[in-house]
Amino acid sequence: MAQPVLTDITRIEFDPEFSPGAYNAVNTCLRIQPAEKVTLITDHACREIAASIAQELAKVGCEFKAFLLEDLAPRPLTGLPREIADDMETSDVSIFAVRVQPNELKSRMEMTAIVNRRRMRHAHMVNINRQIMLEGMRADFNHVDALSSKVLEIVSQAKEITGKTAAGCHFTGALNPEYRWIKTSGIISRDKWGNLPGGEIFTSPGEVNGVYVVDGVVGDYLCDKYGDLEHQPLTIRMKGNRISEVFSENKTLEQDFWAYTHTDENSDRVGEFAIGTNIEITDVIGQILQDEKFPGIHIAFGNPYGEHTGAKWHSGTHIDVVGRKFDIWVDGRQIMEKGRFLIED
């Protein structure tokens, strides 16, 4: 069988405005060294951003191989292309800068399974775009990391966290002491791969009850489809850590979200309970990759990332929901008011 002809990412022209964010990814977040090998994965939609990252990798002097998904397999992907999997088996670091399509979660899970098994440093840049490169990816991630550590210290021994917003959120997450909190602040280590831009801490909850009004965004491919929900929010009622009801004036969104969260037996179960800590993000922009780092509480239904949190159950789906301007209490102590942390020095 003939080998596929691979696009040379280094020959693709890109906006020089991408370079500061690309530098941050390579040098601040991943801290790639000249002796390391990197697998860079992109697609046609994100190829210019990947080209800016490739330039920074070249400046470091490390070995890297870049793959354009459309060169290897039809989209949506049914699985991770073998050429990429094989290359990752010999790499120290991987970077995934791709605009995802419906039903591609399986391929991403195959990719992160390699990352977890080999303990690679991995930057997950799902649906990265120009705005995110010029905003969230230019953050001072060392500052974000310091704040994330402070929040982590407060919540790691907590029994419950309550979130409220003026839009109607009012829920409480009872925490399971057997589940670990994970910090993904943008400084990526071998212990946990991270999304970029970074800025969150998360766990899998014991049980969440109440109402979450999504006046920000929903995740996965529905984010690209529906964008910012400020003017047509989605209301989710949760009982016993599962969705009991959803409602929106946008009935198509309501139906799509309900269908997604009823894909398998645990798709409607709260798998992630997280606090966004990227204080340099000033508002929701309609892109989940950046918006889930917006200060506040976001939760996700489905896969609890049990390999990291310690949760013993699994789901083949995972979808985040994000709201705005949270008040947050940790065991009765208020740490956020209207989206502003009260614990910064």
C-alpha positions in Angstrom: 0.0 0.0 0.0 1.3 3.4 -0.9 2.2 5.8 1.9 0.0 8.9 2.1 1.5 12.2 1.0 1.8 14.4 4.0 1.4 18.1 4.0 4.5 20.0 5.0 3.2 22.2 7.9 6.4 24.2 8.0 5.7 25.6 4.5 2.2 27.0 5.4 2.1 30.8 5.9 0.5 32.2 9.0 -0.4 35.4 10.7 2.6 36.6 12.8 0.0 37.6 15.5 -0.2 33.8 16.3 3.5 33.7 17.4 3.2 35.0 21.0 0.6 32.3 21.8 2.6 29.7 20.0 5.7 30.7 21.9 3.7 30.4 25.1 2.5 26.9 24.2 5.9 25.5 23.3 8.1 27.3 25.9 6.0 28.2 28.9 3.3 25.6 28.9 5.0 22.5 27.6 8.6 23.6 28.2 9.9 21.6 25.3 13.6 20.8 25.3 16.0 20.4 22.2 16.5 16.7 23.0 12.8 15.9 22.9 10.6 14.6 20.1 7.1 16.1 19.5 4.0 14.8 17.6 2.0 17.8 16.2 -1.5 17.0 15.0 -3.7 19.4 13.1 -6.3 19.7 10.4 -7.2 21.9 7.5 -9.1 24.4 9.6 -6.3 24.9 12.1 -3.3 24.5 9.9 -2.0 28.1 10.1 -2.1 27.9 13.9 -0.2 24.6 13.8 2.3 26.2 11.4 3.0 28.9 14.0 3.6 26.2 16.6 5.9 24.3 14.2 8.0 27.4 13.8 8.5 27.7 17.6 9.4 24.0 17.7 12.0 24.6 15.0 13.4 27.4 17.0 13.8 25.1 20.0 15.6 22.7 17.8 13.7 19.6 18.8 12.7 16.8 16.5 9.0 16.9 15.5 6.6 15.4 13.0 3.4 17.2 12.0 0.3 15.5 10.7 -2.7 17.0 8.9 -5.7 14.7 9.6 -7.3 15.1 6.2 -4.1 13.6 4.7 -4.6 10.4 6.6 -8.4 9.6 7.0 -11.8 10.9 6.1 -13.6 13.1 8.6 -15.3 12.6 10.9 -12.6 10.3 12.2 -13.8 6.8 13.3 -10.5 6.2 15.1 -7.0 7.6 15.6 -5.0 7.2 12.3 -2.3 4.5 12.7 0.4 6.8 11.4 -0.2 9.3 14.3 -0.5 6.5 16.9 2.8 5.0 15.8 4.6 8.4 15.9 3.2 9.1 19.4 4.8 5.9 20.6 8.2 7.4 20.1 7.4 11.0 21.3 7.9 12.9 24.6 5.3 15.5 23.8 2.1 15.8 21.7 0.1 18.8 20.5 -3.5 18.4 19.2 -4.7 21.6 17.4 -7.9 20.5 15.6 -11.4 21.7 14.9 -13.4 18.7 16.0 -16.4 17.2 14.2 -19.4 15.2 15.5 -18.7 11.7 16.8 -14.9 12.1 16.9 -14.6 11.7 20.7 -13.6 8.0 20.3 -10.5 9.0 18.2 -9.5 11.6 20.8 -9.9 9.0 23.6 -7.6 6.7 21.7 -5.1 9.5 21.5 -5.2 10.4 25.2 -5.0 6.7 26.1 -1.5 6.7 24.5 -0.7 10.0 26.3 -1.8 8.5 29.7 -0.1 5.2 29.2 3.2 6.8 28.2 2.9 9.8 30.5 3.5 12.2 27.7 3.1 16.0 28.1 0.1 16.7 25.9 -1.5 20.0 24.9 -5.1 19.6 23.9 -6.1 22.6 21.7 -9.5 21.5 20.5 -11.2 24.1 18.3 -8.4 26.6 18.7 -8.9 29.7 16.6 -7.6 33.1 15.9 -9.4 34.8 18.9 -8.1 32.3 21.4 -4.5 32.6 20.1 -4.7 36.4 20.5 -6.5 36.2 23.9 -6.3 33.1 26.1 -3.0 31.8 24.7 -1.3 35.1 25.6 -2.1 34.7 29.3 0.6 34.8 32.0 0.3 31.1 32.8 2.7 31.3 35.7 0.3 33.8 37.4 -2.7 31.5 36.5 -0.8 28.5 37.9 -0.2 30.4 41.2 -3.9 31.2 41.6 -4.9 27.7 40.6 -2.7 26.3 43.4 -4.3 28.6 45.9 -7.8 27.5 44.9 -6.7 23.9 44.9 -5.5 24.2 48.4 -8.9 25.5 49.6 -11.1 22.9 47.8 -9.0 19.8 48.3 -10.2 19.2 51.8 -13.8 20.5 51.3 -17.0 18.6 51.7 -19.2 20.7 49.5 -19.2 23.6 47.0 -22.2 25.7 46.2 -22.6 27.8 43.0 -25.1 30.6 42.3 -25.6 33.1 39.5 -28.1 35.9 38.8 -29.2 33.9 35.7 -30.6 31.1 37.9 -27.8 28.7 38.8 -28.2 27.2 42.3 -26.6 23.9 42.9 -24.4 22.1 45.4 -21.7 19.6 44.7 -21.1 17.1 47.5 -17.5 16.0 47.2 -16.1 12.5 47.4 -12.9 12.4 49.5 -11.7 9.4 47.5 -11.6 11.4 44.3 -8.6 13.6 43.4 -8.6 17.2 42.4 -6.5 17.9 39.3 -4.8 21.2 38.4 -4.6 22.1 34.6 -3.4 25.6 34.8 -1.6 25.8 31.5 1.7 24.5 32.9 1.6 20.9 31.6 3.5 18.0 33.2 3.7 14.3 32.7 1.2 13.8 35.5 -1.8 15.2 33.6 -2.2 16.4 30.0 -4.0 19.7 29.7 -6.1 21.9 27.5 -4.6 25.0 26.2 -5.3 27.7 27.0 -5.1 26.4 30.6 -6.7 27.6 33.8 -8.9 25.2 35.8 -8.9 22.8 38.7 -11.4 19.8 38.6 -12.5 16.7 40.2 -15.3 14.2 39.8 -18.0 15.0 42.3 -19.7 12.7 44.8 -23.2 14.1 43.9 -24.5 17.3 42.4 -28.1 18.5 42.9 -29.8 21.7 41.8 -30.1 23.8 38.7 -27.4 24.9 36.2 -28.4 27.7 33.8 -26.0 27.6 30.9 -25.7 31.3 29.8 -22.2 30.7 28.4 -21.6 27.7 26.2 -22.0 23.9 25.9 -19.1 21.8 24.8 -18.0 19.3 22.1 -19.3 19.9 18.6 -22.5 21.6 20.0 -20.3 24.6 20.9 -19.5 25.3 17.3 -23.1 24.8 16.4 -24.7 27.1 19.0 -22.0 29.4 20.3 -22.7 31.9 23.0 -26.0 31.1 24.8 -26.3 34.4 26.8 -29.6 35.3 25.1 -31.0 31.8 24.8 -29.7 29.8 27.8 -30.1 26.1 28.5 -31.5 25.2 31.9 -30.4 21.8 33.3 -32.0 20.3 36.4 -29.8 17.7 38.3 -30.9 15.2 40.9 -28.7 12.5 42.4 -25.9 13.5 40.1 -27.9 12.9 36.9 -29.9 15.1 34.5 -33.6 15.1 35.4 -34.7 17.8 32.9 -33.4 20.3 30.3 -35.2 23.3 28.9 -34.4 26.0 26.4 -36.4 28.4 24.2 -34.1 27.0 21.4 -35.8 23.6 21.1 -33.2 22.3 18.7 -30.5 22.9 21.2 -32.6 21.3 23.9 -33.1 18.2 21.8 -29.5 18.0 20.7 -28.2 18.3 24.2 -30.7 15.7 25.6 -29.7 13.3 22.8 -25.9 13.8 23.5 -26.3 13.3 27.2 -28.3 10.1 26.7 -25.8 8.3 24.4 -24.9 5.7 27.0 -25.9 4.8 30.5 -23.6 7.4 32.1 -23.8 10.2 29.5 -26.2 12.1 31.8 -24.1 11.7 34.9 -22.0 14.6 36.3 -18.5 13.4 35.6 -16.5 16.7 36.1 -16.9 19.5 38.6 -14.5 22.3 37.9 -13.5 25.9 38.8 -12.1 28.1 36.0 -9.0 30.1 37.1 -7.8 31.9 34.0 -8.4 35.5 35.3 -7.0 37.0 32.2 -10.1 35.9 30.3 -12.7 38.6 30.6 -15.8 37.1 29.1 -17.2 34.1 27.4 -16.6 34.1 23.6 -18.5 31.1 22.4 -15.6 28.7 22.2 -15.4 25.9 24.9 -11.6 25.5 24.7 -11.2 29.0 26.2 -14.6 29.5 27.9 -14.2 26.6 30.3 -11.2 28.4 31.8 -13.4 31.5 32.5 -13.6 32.1 36.3 -16.6 30.3 37.7 -17.9 26.7 38.1 -18.3 24.6 35.0 -19.4 21.0 35.0 -19.4 18.2 32.5 -21.7 15.3 31.9 -20.2 11.9 31.0 -16.6 10.6 31.3 -15.2 11.5 34.7 -11.5 11.1 33.6 -11.3 8.3 36.2 -7.6 7.6 35.4 -6.9 11.0 37.0 -9.8 11.7 39.4 -10.1 8.1 40.7 -13.8 7.8 39.7 -14.6 4.1 39.0 -17.3 4.5 36.3 -17.0 5.4 32.6 -18.8 7.0 29.7 -18.0 7.3 26.0 -19.2 10.9 26.0 -18.1 14.1 27.7 -19.8 17.5 27.4 -19.0 20.7 29.4 -21.4 23.5 30.3 -20.3 27.0 31.2 -22.1 29.9 33.0 -21.3 33.5 33.8 -20.7 35.6 36.9 -20.6 33.0 39.6 -20.8 33.3 43.4 -19.0 30.4 44.9 -18.9 29.1 48.5 -16.6 26.3 49.7 -17.9 24.8 53.0 -19.6 28.1 53.6 -16.6 30.3 52.8 -17.2 32.6 49.8 -14.3 32.6 47.4 -15.9 34.2 44.4 -18.4 37.0 43.9 -19.9 37.8 40.5 -17.0 36.0 38.8 -14.3 37.7 40.8 -12.0 35.7 43.1 -12.0 37.0 46.7 -8.7 35.1 47.5 -6.1 36.9 45.4 -3.4 38.8 47.3 
